[in-house]
Every structure is written in C-alpha cells, then in structure tokens.
C-alpha cells in the first residue's frame, strides 16, 4: 500500500505492535526514506510571538495577523501560505476573545481539516486520522481528568457554525495528540517550538537501537536511514534517549506510550553493564560504595537542576566538581551518572568561558558516549559538535578540528547536508581546518594571532545552558 511520495514504504501488521512501516527498497545511511508535511501543527503557547506559525523558524521581528492579533509570521509569503489553516482559527479566536492552549488549537486545526476534506485518507497519507491509535483506554485517572478538561475547553472554543463532532471523536483526536504529537524544533534543531501530527511517521514503531532517525527540516519531517536497510526490513525510530539503562527506558516507554519494549537491547540488557560500570583493577570499589556514590550523584543532580533553574551557574560548577571528586575513584568511564555530570559541567563551564576545564570534561564525556551510543546517533553528533567548539575556544585546535570533523560526519547522516546546523558545522570545519594549517606551520605565530584576535573581537559566547533536554521525538506532557 503506497501513496503520493510514499512509494518506498508500506504499512504492515506488526506482530504484537499493531501496525508498522516496512521498506520497499534498499536504503543506505543518510538516505531520506520520506519527507512528510504536518497534517496539522501549532506553535507552543509560550513561543507564539517569537516563532513563525507557518515555517516554525525563530525570527527577531515577526508580522502579526491584523485580524486576531495572535498568529505571527516571517513575512507575507508565510502569512499567505498559512491562510487555509488559519482562516477558521482566526475568526474563532476573535469570537472567543483569546487564543486557547496549544492542545486545543491543534485539535481544532485537525477537525477543521477533517471538515474541509472528509475523514478518509488525506493526500500523501498512508492512514487516516480515524485510524491512528489514541490509547485513551490506557489513560490513568489523572490523564482522563485532563482529557475531560481539554474536551470542555475545546467545546467552548469550537464555533457553532463549524461541523459538530461527537464527544467520542473529539476525545479520540485528543488521545491521538497525546500519544502521537510530534515535537517540532526551530530551524537549528536546538529548541522544541511546537507540536504537530504526522500520520505516516506515527506508523514507525520504536526500537531502542533503531535503523532510522527523524529530523524536522525546512517545514517537513524527514525519516532518514541510520544504517543499511534492506527491502522488507521494518523501519524503526527511538522514542526515548538511549542513555538510560534498559529498565529505565522500558519504564519511560510504558508510562508515556503504553507499551512494553521487547527490542533486542532491552531483552538482552545490552550496554547496561557499560552504563552502570564501576572502576576495575586495583582498589576495585565494593558494591556498597558504588551504590552510595550513585545515590550521591542522583541527589547532586537534583541540586544542580534547582541551581540551574535559578541561574546560579557558579554553584552548578561547584556541585559538579564535588560530585566528580566522589565519582572518579569509584565509577567507570562509561557510567551514565559520571557522564551526566561531565555533560553539565562542560556545558556550564563553556558558558562561563572557562574553556580549558570545560574541554577536559567534554572530551571524557564524548569518549564515554562513543562506547554507548549508535555511531550515527543525532544526540551523539550534537554532543561531539559541542565538545569540538569547546576545544576550539580553549585554543586546542587539533582536538577541536578532529571533533568538529567527527560531528560533521554524523550530522550528514542524521540531519543531512541541507539542515541549518550541518551548514553551520561545515563553516566551522573549514575555519578550524585553516587555523590548524596555520598552527602546524608556525605554532608561535598561531597563538600570537589568536591572542590578538581575541583582544579585538568579543569571543563567541556559548548559549546560556538550557534546563531542557534536547527536543525529544514525541511531545509529551510531563
């Protein structure tokens, strides 16, 4: 069963998992299997005035819709492109007096599209909105309560002249949003800015060690191959970050997506030993000591989160240093509690422009990640890029250039050459290559020129550390 632009995949009944997606032809790492525009999408409530409601790019100055004063656009082109989807929303917001929350806006956009086109298969879709899973029967009491509140708010917002839908259908749409709402990132892929429904992508099942990845690029979702895919292979993506032991990943998946993960890595607990590794060799710590240090690390991570929320970055650094002192004699180089502290320390120290210490921690973090993550993992690529930039700022040009090249090779596969972040990385790669040549020809002159450049030019400040993890695949209410 194939449909416009979807000839290379088919939907099939996946044993114990409902439906799944299967490849119809061979794909190599980095190939785009399909690109899908959103069936419906909205910007998050907190960002409606800084993100374009059509292309989801972050812009300094946006044009505001003159009618509802709510929607914002890059320019007239984006505004015109949005009109079909914004027309009903625009008059409903004016009638209602204010814009409702993102969930209500997304449900309304879905139902206005159903009203326009009917509830069957939309163009280019392998499944209809009606056929998407809603998991409402698996909701907890708390989730059912939230669903009822959403449905009530929706009915207050929904205009009387629009087609009226039954309560069950409206609840189904909210259920679909809850378990299939996909996170949309800004143009550089660093911040989650909105949520959308992509019916074809929803058919891809989860695997903790998947053969595909998903990236939001130029207004569409791309499903990209991470490894060689043969005709007939199931196409899988990961719904959660791999950097957790199998038991914790399964707990997250059960809680957020209502299924028990039976992938190879969970069944065989592959890499769990690395993620919980203790120091080996002479002076090997006792199991009791390891347990104590892990508990200390968990407590410290809570304190770090609190300090980050309050912007107390020097306090974060102090907590990281104390924790590392306790961890280093006890935990192995790939232990996830050590890697989490190294990641936070390197990010915050870079922001505080303490680049040399940051580079040391970033290097150790990357060495650990390389032993745990799939070699073509997007989060690995982003971490290696960050480490490369930190080394570059620290004046460690050889290591910096090496890491930037490594990150570029990963991101070419996970993001593709046309993604803004890959383009940024290409510029850095060329720049560091030039500096490295200069360094190799005359080390003394390189440092002299670097010193002069830093005096004359404000050093590129790293972005303020964010308290959010990098955008996850599906948008879930915590």
Kinemage of the C-alpha trace (Angstrom):
@kinemage 1
@onewidth
@group {chain A} dominant
@subgroup {mainchain}
@vectorlist {calphas} color= white
{ca unk a 1} P 0.000 0.000 0.000
{ca unk a 2} L 1.760 3.173 -1.136
{ca unk a 3} L 0.653 6.750 -1.569
{ca unk a 4} L 1.953 10.055 -3.048
{ca unk a 5} L 5.672 10.342 -2.227
{ca unk a 6} L 5.423 7.227 -0.052
{ca unk a 7} L 6.208 4.610 -2.719
{ca unk a 8} L 9.277 3.351 -0.886
{ca unk a 9} L 7.402 2.241 2.270
{ca unk a 10} L 4.338 0.189 3.128
{ca unk a 11} L 2.197 -0.250 6.225
{ca unk a 12} L 2.055 -3.826 7.505
{ca unk a 13} L 0.506 -5.572 10.549
{ca unk a 14} L 3.430 -5.783 13.033
{ca unk a 15} L 3.126 -8.719 15.422
{ca unk a 16} L 2.183 -7.519 18.915
{ca unk a 17} L 2.674 -3.867 17.910
{ca unk a 18} L -0.390 -3.009 15.811
{ca unk a 19} L 0.876 -1.597 12.539
{ca unk a 20} L 4.410 -0.869 11.389
{ca unk a 21} L 6.315 0.539 8.415
{ca unk a 22} L 8.353 -1.632 6.067
{ca unk a 23} L 10.935 -0.632 3.429
{ca unk a 24} L 10.085 -1.454 -0.177
{ca unk a 25} L 13.644 -0.855 -1.410
{ca unk a 26} L 17.212 -0.595 -0.138
{ca unk a 27} L 18.377 2.498 1.769
{ca unk a 28} L 21.882 3.488 2.837
{ca unk a 29} L 22.859 5.558 5.909
{ca unk a 30} L 21.776 9.183 5.400
{ca unk a 31} L 19.128 8.415 2.744
{ca unk a 32} L 15.790 10.219 3.184
{ca unk a 33} L 13.146 7.475 3.209
{ca unk a 34} L 10.329 10.018 3.085
{ca unk a 35} L 9.616 13.655 3.933
{ca unk a 36} L 6.159 14.418 5.332
{ca unk a 37} L 4.449 17.784 5.905
{ca unk a 38} L 2.326 18.051 9.061
{ca unk a 39} L -1.346 17.113 8.813
{ca unk a 40} L -1.769 19.911 11.382
{ca unk a 41} L 0.723 21.743 13.633
{ca unk a 42} L 0.848 24.613 16.147
{ca unk a 43} L 3.478 26.693 17.954
{ca unk a 44} L 3.789 26.213 21.741
{ca unk a 45} L 1.818 28.701 23.868
{ca unk a 46} L 4.974 30.233 25.360
{ca unk a 47} L 6.539 30.988 21.941
{ca unk a 48} L 3.602 32.196 19.804
{ca unk a 49} L 5.112 35.692 19.406
{ca unk a 50} L 8.722 34.662 18.540
{ca unk a 51} L 8.202 31.665 16.205
{ca unk a 52} L 6.619 31.843 12.739
{ca unk a 53} L 3.301 29.941 12.761
{ca unk a 54} L 3.944 28.637 9.215
{ca unk a 55} L 7.605 27.583 8.946
{ca unk a 56} L 8.377 27.354 12.710
{ca unk a 57} L 11.540 29.434 12.319
{ca unk a 58} L 12.627 31.732 15.128
{ca unk a 59} L 12.755 35.358 13.945
{ca unk a 60} L 13.530 38.676 15.624
{ca unk a 61} L 10.681 40.634 14.029
{ca unk a 62} L 7.508 38.849 13.013
{ca unk a 63} L 4.378 40.189 11.273
{ca unk a 64} L 1.237 39.821 13.369
{ca unk a 65} L -2.109 38.808 11.911
{ca unk a 66} L -4.116 42.042 11.794
{ca unk a 67} L -7.406 40.225 12.464
{ca unk a 68} L -6.843 38.019 15.519
{ca unk a 69} L -3.578 39.695 16.719
{ca unk a 70} L -2.417 36.206 17.757
{ca unk a 71} L -0.730 34.489 14.808
{ca unk a 72} L 2.779 35.670 13.838
{ca unk a 73} L 4.626 35.170 10.540
{ca unk a 74} L 8.072 35.777 8.985
{ca unk a 75} L 6.561 37.745 6.103
{ca unk a 76} L 3.621 37.968 3.711
{ca unk a 77} L 4.668 34.715 1.977
{ca unk a 78} L 4.368 32.721 5.220
{ca unk a 79} L 1.136 34.541 6.079
{ca unk a 80} L -0.454 33.684 2.723
{ca unk a 81} L 0.695 30.053 2.989
{ca unk a 82} L -0.974 29.829 6.415
{ca unk a 83} L -4.354 31.257 5.469
{ca unk a 84} L -6.076 27.957 4.586
{ca unk a 85} L -5.245 26.586 8.066
{ca unk a 86} L -5.551 29.892 9.935
{ca unk a 87} L -8.815 31.197 8.440
{ca unk a 88} L -11.202 29.314 10.786
{ca unk a 89} L -8.817 29.674 13.736
{ca unk a 90} L -8.619 33.434 13.148
{ca unk a 91} L -12.375 34.038 13.387
{ca unk a 92} L -12.738 31.540 16.272
{ca unk a 93} L -10.056 33.393 18.307
{ca unk a 94} L -11.821 36.713 17.650
{ca unk a 95} L -15.169 35.214 18.721
{ca unk a 96} L -13.640 33.531 21.793
{ca unk a 97} L -11.791 36.667 22.884
{ca unk a 98} L -8.433 34.907 23.255
{ca unk a 99} L -6.409 32.009 21.863
{ca unk a 100} L -6.834 28.679 23.681
{ca unk a 101} L -3.928 26.395 24.688
{ca unk a 102} L -1.762 24.555 22.131
{ca unk a 103} L -3.634 21.226 22.572
{ca unk a 104} L -6.997 22.868 21.872
{ca unk a 105} L -5.572 24.781 18.888
{ca unk a 106} L -4.090 21.590 17.427
{ca unk a 107} L -7.320 19.586 17.905
{ca unk a 108} L -9.273 22.417 16.237
{ca unk a 109} L -6.884 22.538 13.264
{ca unk a 110} L -7.204 18.746 12.830
{ca unk a 111} L -11.011 18.905 12.934
{ca unk a 112} L -11.214 21.879 10.555
{ca unk a 113} L -9.125 19.865 8.101
{ca unk a 114} L -11.425 16.851 8.545
{ca unk a 115} L -14.379 19.214 7.954
{ca unk a 116} L -12.740 20.501 4.722
{ca unk a 117} L -11.512 17.180 3.305
{ca unk a 118} L -13.580 14.481 4.992
{ca unk a 119} L -12.224 11.880 7.407
{ca unk a 120} L -10.783 9.474 4.814
{ca unk a 121} L -7.186 9.295 3.628
{ca unk a 122} L -5.653 12.731 3.106
{ca unk a 123} L -3.351 13.182 0.111
{ca unk a 124} L 0.033 11.526 0.721
{ca unk a 125} L -1.155 9.803 3.933
{ca unk a 126} L -0.954 6.026 4.390
{ca unk a 127} L -3.509 6.102 7.235
{ca unk a 128} L -6.389 8.380 8.185
{ca unk a 129} L -6.718 10.367 11.419
{ca unk a 130} L -9.503 7.956 12.426
{ca unk a 131} L -7.112 5.000 12.212
{ca unk a 132} L -4.394 6.475 14.432
{ca unk a 133} L -4.089 4.992 17.922
{ca unk a 134} L -5.382 7.072 20.824
{ca unk a 135} L -4.646 4.809 23.873
{ca unk a 136} L -7.467 6.556 25.785
{ca unk a 137} L -8.400 3.228 27.407
{ca unk a 138} L -4.867 3.086 28.937
{ca unk a 139} L -5.023 6.618 30.422
{ca unk a 140} L -4.562 6.991 34.175
{ca unk a 141} L -7.309 8.727 36.198
{ca unk a 142} L -5.239 11.927 36.134
{ca unk a 143} L -4.886 11.755 32.331
{ca unk a 144} L -8.622 11.091 31.920
{ca unk a 145} L -9.334 14.159 34.038
{ca unk a 146} L -7.031 16.287 31.840
{ca unk a 147} L -8.751 14.872 28.754
{ca unk a 148} L -12.175 15.914 30.070
{ca unk a 149} L -10.893 19.459 30.783
{ca unk a 150} L -9.425 19.664 27.255
{ca unk a 151} L -12.675 18.471 25.654
{ca unk a 152} L -14.702 21.049 27.646
{ca unk a 153} L -12.310 23.887 26.681
{ca unk a 154} L -12.440 22.721 23.074
{ca unk a 155} L -16.259 22.841 23.003
{ca unk a 156} L -16.194 26.414 24.346
{ca unk a 157} L -13.762 27.422 21.577
{ca unk a 158} L -15.312 25.471 18.661
{ca unk a 159} L -17.590 27.772 16.610
{ca unk a 160} L -21.292 26.831 16.370
{ca unk a 161} L -21.266 27.294 12.563
{ca unk a 162} L -18.499 24.682 12.105
{ca unk a 163} L -19.324 20.992 11.649
{ca unk a 164} L -20.239 19.487 15.035
{ca unk a 165} L -18.366 16.306 16.035
{ca unk a 166} L -19.377 13.747 18.668
{ca unk a 167} L -17.661 13.619 22.071
{ca unk a 168} L -16.075 10.269 21.251
{ca unk a 169} L -14.433 11.579 18.073
{ca unk a 170} L -13.169 14.722 19.849
{ca unk a 171} L -11.739 12.538 22.660
{ca unk a 172} L -10.095 10.327 20.008
{ca unk a 173} L -8.360 13.382 18.485
{ca unk a 174} L -7.046 14.480 21.903
{ca unk a 175} L -5.832 10.923 22.539
{ca unk a 176} L -4.029 10.945 19.183
{ca unk a 177} L -2.354 14.269 20.095
{ca unk a 178} L -1.339 12.876 23.478
{ca unk a 179} L 0.482 9.811 22.153
{ca unk a 180} L 1.353 10.839 18.572
{ca unk a 181} L 2.056 14.562 18.873
{ca unk a 182} L 5.479 15.078 17.302
{ca unk a 183} L 7.880 17.746 18.616
{ca unk a 184} L 8.840 20.420 16.087
{ca unk a 185} L 12.210 22.134 16.519
{ca unk a 186} L 13.350 25.596 15.466
{ca unk a 187} L 15.451 25.858 12.294
{ca unk a 188} L 18.682 24.900 14.101
{ca unk a 189} L 17.116 21.896 15.805
{ca unk a 190} L 18.120 23.064 19.279
{ca unk a 191} L 14.807 24.047 20.826
{ca unk a 192} L 11.373 22.428 20.778
{ca unk a 193} L 8.979 25.100 19.487
{ca unk a 194} L 5.752 23.335 18.557
{ca unk a 195} L 3.785 20.144 18.127
{ca unk a 196} L 2.301 18.502 15.016
{ca unk a 197} L 0.576 15.357 13.795
{ca unk a 198} L 2.298 13.332 11.065
{ca unk a 199} L 0.134 10.271 10.272
{ca unk a 200} L 2.788 8.371 8.267
{ca unk a 201} L 5.543 8.879 10.824
{ca unk a 202} L 3.159 7.618 13.547
{ca unk a 203} L 3.317 4.192 11.883
{ca unk a 204} L 7.038 3.762 12.639
{ca unk a 205} L 7.453 1.566 15.720
{ca unk a 206} L 10.002 2.080 18.461
{ca unk a 207} L 13.335 0.298 18.874
{ca unk a 208} L 15.989 1.402 21.387
{ca unk a 209} L 18.634 0.737 18.668
{ca unk a 210} L 16.693 1.884 15.582
{ca unk a 211} L 17.619 1.846 11.893
{ca unk a 212} L 16.094 5.304 11.260
{ca unk a 213} L 16.008 8.762 12.792
{ca unk a 214} L 13.591 11.654 12.454
{ca unk a 215} L 14.514 15.273 11.876
{ca unk a 216} L 12.404 18.388 11.290
{ca unk a 217} L 13.929 20.183 8.302
{ca unk a 218} L 12.571 23.002 6.210
{ca unk a 219} L 8.967 22.616 7.337
{ca unk a 220} L 8.795 18.830 6.895
{ca unk a 221} L 9.593 15.766 8.944
{ca unk a 222} L 12.284 13.587 7.361
{ca unk a 223} L 12.644 9.886 8.133
{ca unk a 224} L 16.354 9.154 7.496
{ca unk a 225} L 18.185 5.812 7.432
{ca unk a 226} L 20.905 5.399 10.099
{ca unk a 227} L 22.195 2.063 8.850
{ca unk a 228} L 21.730 -0.035 5.716
{ca unk a 229} L 18.060 -1.003 5.300
{ca unk a 230} L 17.097 -3.890 3.000
{ca unk a 231} L 13.743 -4.308 1.203
{ca unk a 232} L 11.261 -5.878 3.648
{ca unk a 233} L 13.037 -4.580 6.805
{ca unk a 234} L 10.849 -2.880 9.403
{ca unk a 235} L 11.636 0.846 9.769
{ca unk a 236} L 12.099 1.809 13.425
{ca unk a 237} L 12.818 5.007 15.370
{ca unk a 238} L 13.639 5.556 19.031
{ca unk a 239} L 11.019 7.342 21.130
{ca unk a 240} L 13.436 7.867 24.065
{ca unk a 241} L 17.107 8.717 24.594
{ca unk a 242} L 19.264 5.564 24.660
{ca unk a 243} L 21.370 6.955 27.527
{ca unk a 244} L 19.399 5.107 30.225
{ca unk a 245} L 19.580 1.501 31.395
{ca unk a 246} L 17.039 -0.813 29.752
{ca unk a 247} L 14.797 -0.985 32.843
{ca unk a 248} L 14.517 2.824 32.968
{ca unk a 249} L 13.843 3.092 29.198
{ca unk a 250} L 11.101 0.449 29.487
{ca unk a 251} L 9.559 2.318 32.420
{ca unk a 252} L 9.522 5.583 30.405
{ca unk a 253} L 8.022 3.868 27.352
{ca unk a 254} L 5.309 2.157 29.399
{ca unk a 255} L 4.403 5.392 31.188
{ca unk a 256} L 4.400 7.655 28.125
{ca unk a 257} L 3.476 5.336 25.239
{ca unk a 258} L 1.656 2.454 26.982
{ca unk a 259} L 3.686 -0.476 25.635
{ca unk a 260} L 6.323 -2.922 26.896
{ca unk a 261} L 9.530 -2.642 24.863
{ca unk a 262} L 10.688 -6.032 23.578
{ca unk a 263} L 13.601 -4.809 21.460
{ca unk a 264} L 16.850 -6.775 21.435
{ca unk a 265} L 18.694 -4.198 23.564
{ca unk a 266} L 16.032 -4.291 26.291
{ca unk a 267} L 15.559 -8.082 26.263
{ca unk a 268} L 19.297 -8.755 26.498
{ca unk a 269} L 20.048 -5.607 28.563
{ca unk a 270} L 22.756 -4.745 26.034
{ca unk a 271} L 25.131 -1.974 27.230
{ca unk a 272} L 23.542 -1.848 30.725
{ca unk a 273} L 26.888 -3.105 32.126
{ca unk a 274} L 28.703 -0.156 30.492
{ca unk a 275} L 26.136 2.357 31.757
{ca unk a 276} L 26.496 1.156 35.357
{ca unk a 277} L 30.240 0.389 35.169
{ca unk a 278} L 32.446 0.676 38.265
{ca unk a 279} L 36.232 1.130 38.311
{ca unk a 280} L 38.123 -2.068 37.554
{ca unk a 281} L 41.556 -3.315 38.586
{ca unk a 282} L 43.428 -2.477 41.783
{ca unk a 283} L 41.362 -0.929 44.535
{ca unk a 284} L 38.113 -2.022 42.868
{ca unk a 285} L 35.276 -0.439 44.909
{ca unk a 286} L 32.755 -2.573 46.798
{ca unk a 287} L 29.165 -2.854 45.541
{ca unk a 288} L 28.092 -0.870 48.628
{ca unk a 289} L 30.460 2.019 47.771
{ca unk a 290} L 29.192 2.079 44.153
{ca unk a 291} L 25.596 2.205 45.407
{ca unk a 292} L 26.422 5.106 47.762
{ca unk a 293} L 28.157 7.115 45.024
{ca unk a 294} L 25.254 6.583 42.589
{ca unk a 295} L 22.818 7.796 45.255
{ca unk a 296} L 25.069 10.808 45.937
{ca unk a 297} L 25.100 11.510 42.155
{ca unk a 298} L 21.273 11.371 41.974
{ca unk a 299} L 20.971 13.788 44.927
{ca unk a 300} L 23.545 16.126 43.350
{ca unk a 301} L 21.695 16.105 40.007
{ca unk a 302} L 18.571 17.321 41.834
{ca unk a 303} L 20.536 20.150 43.478
{ca unk a 304} L 22.108 21.014 40.104
{ca unk a 305} L 18.666 21.251 38.459
{ca unk a 306} L 17.493 23.620 41.187
{ca unk a 307} L 20.600 25.815 40.834
{ca unk a 308} L 20.258 25.872 37.034
{ca unk a 309} L 16.626 26.928 37.270
{ca unk a 310} L 17.767 29.880 39.389
{ca unk a 311} L 20.637 30.710 37.008
{ca unk a 312} L 23.276 30.044 39.704
{ca unk a 313} L 25.896 28.691 37.311
{ca unk a 314} L 28.920 29.043 39.624
{ca unk a 315} L 27.010 26.955 42.160
{ca unk a 316} L 26.370 24.332 39.431
{ca unk a 317} L 30.120 24.166 38.706
{ca unk a 318} L 30.905 23.763 42.443
{ca unk a 319} L 28.361 20.910 42.743
{ca unk a 320} L 29.772 19.193 39.617
{ca unk a 321} L 33.351 19.382 40.880
{ca unk a 322} L 32.375 17.956 44.282
{ca unk a 323} L 30.442 15.143 42.642
{ca unk a 324} L 33.256 14.295 40.207
{ca unk a 325} L 35.703 14.048 43.133
{ca unk a 326} L 33.441 11.389 44.659
{ca unk a 327} L 32.706 9.623 41.335
{ca unk a 328} L 36.193 9.416 39.809
{ca unk a 329} L 37.730 6.766 42.129
{ca unk a 330} L 34.554 4.637 42.034
{ca unk a 331} L 32.634 4.834 38.726
{ca unk a 332} L 33.780 3.543 35.318
{ca unk a 333} L 34.383 5.906 32.356
{ca unk a 334} L 31.062 4.925 30.717
{ca unk a 335} L 28.889 5.155 33.844
{ca unk a 336} L 25.844 7.289 32.949
{ca unk a 337} L 25.912 9.160 36.285
{ca unk a 338} L 29.508 10.240 35.621
{ca unk a 339} L 28.635 11.138 32.002
{ca unk a 340} L 25.646 13.266 33.092
{ca unk a 341} L 27.820 15.313 35.448
{ca unk a 342} L 30.570 15.689 32.803
{ca unk a 343} L 27.971 16.878 30.269
{ca unk a 344} L 26.516 19.532 32.603
{ca unk a 345} L 29.968 20.660 33.801
{ca unk a 346} L 31.321 21.108 30.256
{ca unk a 347} L 28.206 22.991 29.079
{ca unk a 348} L 28.082 25.383 32.058
{ca unk a 349} L 31.858 25.995 32.129
{ca unk a 350} L 31.755 26.830 28.388
{ca unk a 351} L 29.016 29.353 29.080
{ca unk a 352} L 31.175 30.864 31.848
{ca unk a 353} L 34.070 30.940 29.319
{ca unk a 354} L 36.238 28.586 31.394
{ca unk a 355} L 37.059 26.690 28.225
{ca unk a 356} L 40.089 24.626 29.234
{ca unk a 357} L 38.371 22.852 32.124
{ca unk a 358} L 35.217 22.530 30.000
{ca unk a 359} L 37.216 20.898 27.171
{ca unk a 360} L 38.690 18.292 29.527
{ca unk a 361} L 35.220 17.267 30.747
{ca unk a 362} L 33.760 17.378 27.219
{ca unk a 363} L 36.485 15.036 25.926
{ca unk a 364} L 35.776 12.481 28.666
{ca unk a 365} L 32.027 12.768 28.036
{ca unk a 366} L 32.467 12.117 24.277
{ca unk a 367} L 34.813 9.148 24.907
{ca unk a 368} L 32.073 7.597 27.087
{ca unk a 369} L 29.261 8.394 24.631
{ca unk a 370} L 31.156 6.795 21.728
{ca unk a 371} L 31.170 3.462 23.580
{ca unk a 372} L 27.427 3.616 24.338
{ca unk a 373} L 25.528 5.318 21.507
{ca unk a 374} L 24.845 4.023 17.988
{ca unk a 375} L 27.646 5.554 15.825
{ca unk a 376} L 25.049 7.505 13.819
{ca unk a 377} L 23.003 8.886 16.718
{ca unk a 378} L 21.845 12.526 16.415
{ca unk a 379} L 22.368 13.240 20.145
{ca unk a 380} L 25.897 11.844 19.891
{ca unk a 381} L 26.562 14.111 16.882
{ca unk a 382} L 25.334 17.198 18.764
{ca unk a 383} L 27.440 16.315 21.846
{ca unk a 384} L 30.572 15.808 19.712
{ca unk a 385} L 29.911 19.157 17.999
{ca unk a 386} L 29.621 20.917 21.372
{ca unk a 387} L 32.861 19.300 22.534
{ca unk a 388} L 34.613 20.369 19.302
{ca unk a 389} L 33.530 24.005 19.689
{ca unk a 390} L 34.660 23.970 23.353
{ca unk a 391} L 38.114 22.671 22.383
{ca unk a 392} L 38.347 25.298 19.631
{ca unk a 393} L 37.543 28.079 22.104
{ca unk a 394} L 40.120 26.636 24.508
{ca unk a 395} L 42.789 27.013 21.790
{ca unk a 396} L 43.122 23.219 21.423
{ca unk a 397} L 42.872 23.431 17.667
{ca unk a 398} L 43.968 19.885 16.750
{ca unk a 399} L 41.457 18.154 19.040
{ca unk a 400} L 38.801 20.795 18.218
{ca unk a 401} L 39.097 20.273 14.459
{ca unk a 402} L 39.080 16.471 14.877
{ca unk a 403} L 35.868 16.566 16.932
{ca unk a 404} L 34.175 19.019 14.548
{ca unk a 405} L 35.002 16.695 11.593
{ca unk a 406} L 33.628 13.704 13.529
{ca unk a 407} L 30.402 15.598 14.383
{ca unk a 408} L 30.044 16.702 10.743
{ca unk a 409} L 30.250 13.083 9.534
{ca unk a 410} L 27.482 12.041 11.988
{ca unk a 411} L 25.208 15.009 11.235
{ca unk a 412} L 25.499 14.472 7.467
{ca unk a 413} L 23.668 11.188 8.119
{ca unk a 414} L 21.255 12.244 10.885
{ca unk a 415} L 20.402 15.774 9.665
{ca unk a 416} L 21.574 15.825 6.033
{ca unk a 417} L 23.690 18.440 4.200
{ca unk a 418} L 20.869 20.999 3.801
{ca unk a 419} L 19.979 21.255 7.522
{ca unk a 420} L 20.999 24.651 9.016
{ca unk a 421} L 23.008 23.024 11.801
{ca unk a 422} L 25.021 20.909 9.310
{ca unk a 423} L 25.694 24.068 7.294
{ca unk a 424} L 26.927 25.850 10.461
{ca unk a 425} L 29.173 22.894 11.176
{ca unk a 426} L 30.598 22.949 7.642
{ca unk a 427} L 31.610 26.614 8.148
{ca unk a 428} L 33.323 25.673 11.449
{ca unk a 429} L 35.047 22.735 9.777
{ca unk a 430} L 36.556 24.976 7.076
{ca unk a 431} L 37.572 27.625 9.647
{ca unk a 432} L 39.246 25.147 12.021
{ca unk a 433} L 40.999 23.438 9.113
{ca unk a 434} L 42.522 26.784 8.110
{ca unk a 435} L 43.568 27.520 11.696
{ca unk a 436} L 45.026 24.023 12.080
{ca unk a 437} L 47.218 24.533 8.982
{ca unk a 438} L 48.442 27.820 10.413
{ca unk a 439} L 49.134 26.125 13.765
{ca unk a 440} L 51.113 23.333 12.078
{ca unk a 441} L 53.218 25.813 10.087
{ca unk a 442} L 54.041 28.109 12.990
{ca unk a 443} L 52.710 27.379 16.443
{ca unk a 444} L 54.095 30.586 17.977
{ca unk a 445} L 52.509 32.806 15.310
{ca unk a 446} L 49.193 30.939 15.625
{ca unk a 447} L 48.952 31.737 19.371
{ca unk a 448} L 50.053 35.355 18.792
{ca unk a 449} L 47.351 35.858 16.134
{ca unk a 450} L 44.770 34.097 18.273
{ca unk a 451} L 45.610 36.362 21.220
{ca unk a 452} L 45.280 39.466 19.058
{ca unk a 453} L 42.009 38.226 17.555
{ca unk a 454} L 40.534 37.535 20.990
{ca unk a 455} L 41.530 41.006 22.224
{ca unk a 456} L 39.901 42.752 19.273
{ca unk a 457} L 36.852 40.612 18.987
{ca unk a 458} L 34.270 39.650 21.535
{ca unk a 459} L 34.649 35.916 21.954
{ca unk a 460} L 31.686 33.933 20.677
{ca unk a 461} L 29.666 33.274 23.828
{ca unk a 462} L 28.193 29.819 24.156
{ca unk a 463} L 24.388 29.843 24.510
{ca unk a 464} L 23.083 30.012 28.054
{ca unk a 465} L 22.707 26.463 29.363
{ca unk a 466} L 19.156 25.314 28.887
{ca unk a 467} L 17.291 23.366 31.539
{ca unk a 468} L 15.556 21.378 28.823
{ca unk a 469} L 16.983 18.228 27.358
{ca unk a 470} L 17.407 18.312 23.600
{ca unk a 471} L 13.992 18.034 21.923
{ca unk a 472} L 12.589 14.521 22.251
{ca unk a 473} L 10.841 12.770 19.402
{ca unk a 474} L 7.262 12.964 20.618
{ca unk a 475} L 5.756 15.814 22.567
{ca unk a 476} L 4.536 14.525 25.931
{ca unk a 477} L 3.036 16.319 28.877
{ca unk a 478} L 5.295 15.526 31.825
